[in-house]
Amino acid sequence: MSRVSSVVLIFCVVAVVWPWPACAEQAPDSPAVELLWPGAAPGAKGEDAGDRPSLTIYLPPKEKATGAAVVICPGGGYGHLAMDHEGHQIARWLNSLGVAGFILQYRHRNSGAGYGHPAPLQDAQRALRMVRAQAARWGVDPARIGILGFSAGGHLASTAGTHFDRGAKGARDPIERVSCRPDFMALVYPVISLTQPYTHRGSGRNLLGANPDKELLDHLSNEKQVTAQTPPAFLIHTWEDRGVPAENSLYFYLALRKAGVPAEMHIYEKGPHGFGLGERIAGTSSWPSRCADWMRVRGLLKPKDN
């Protein structure tokens, strides 16, 4: 047997017997991508791909689907999108739980002609409306649609969870008639405040420019915007995070608690900013399991027929 054949044989044996993690389960090779608006997005400055926000759609196998769905907001400081470890990998993990994943490619400072507020929020709100309005098409329960964000994507997700409306009933576009309120939030090392010393200055600058109005800064510092109508939240951070300190999650959690909004938070010791699923970080690698437990306890992973 040749040396190459031996290597191939060993690999095949390992592939059969090794218990690969659930998040490595195969999702569609070419997930569908759909534009959020059939024409130009609100405030569009051009017609390039970066001017046209979209959803990349990962649906779980029908026999495994729970009916829950999550809009995924990758991070990137509002200047780029970490589409792999905070996008595609996350959608595959959600699919392993029977949850549909919708990766949001939202506009930011370096996409297309360049965008700041309110474009990212408009895109997130449209994504939530779109999944809810077309829930039957994707086998989704319109009452179990959440949003999950990382870093600046966590800021966007928390903004969607604190700045929402119930839809414009008389709108010509049926998608605009439905609510953009997420039913739950999962925030992973999120940027929350834009006014405190522990904020991420780069995200704030990309979102609002160099000299934003103080009122707008307060309006988008989401620890100040929590109400009793804010959806339940699951938060993850690490003690070692120096890029976006854990105070962002801590103060948002305290605001949720003060408003009487159910929340769960895990502050792990180990892990730098931007670890995604954190598969190789001792302790912190358990966060996807803890998040799945939280979703299960809240009834988000119950079978569709129940």
GIHUJO-V173828 format. One line per field, one symbol per residue. phi: phi as a letter, one per 40 degrees, with the letter a starting at -180 (. if undefined). psi: psi as a letter, one per 20 degrees, with the letter a starting at -180 (. if undefined). Layout:
BEGIN
phi = ???
psi = ???
END
This chain:
BEGIN
phi = .ccccccccccccccccccdcdccdcbdcbccbbccbcbccdgdbabcdccbcabbbbbcddcbccgcabcbbccigfbabccccbbcccccccdccgbcbbcccccacbcfcgbbdbddcdcccccccccccbdccbgbcccbbbbbbbfccccccccccbbabchcdccccccccbcbcccabbbbfccbcbbcdccccccccccbgcbcccccdccbccccbcbccccdbbbbabcccbcbdcddcdccdccccccgcdabbbbccchccgcgcgcbbdgcccccccccccccccgcbcddcc
psi = prhghggggggggghgipnqqhijqprphnqqppqhphbpqpjpiajrhiinqrppooprqhiipiiqqpppnqajkkirpmhfijeghghggghhijpppoponqqahjpcjpqapjggggggghgggghghkghhjkqoijloappqpchhhggghghiinrrjqohjqhohhiirqjpqirqpoplqpgqjirhjrohgggghgiahmqphhhghhjniiijpriipqqqpqprqhioignqihggghgghggghikppqpqpoqgqprqkicikhjopghiihhghgggghghjjijqqhi.
END
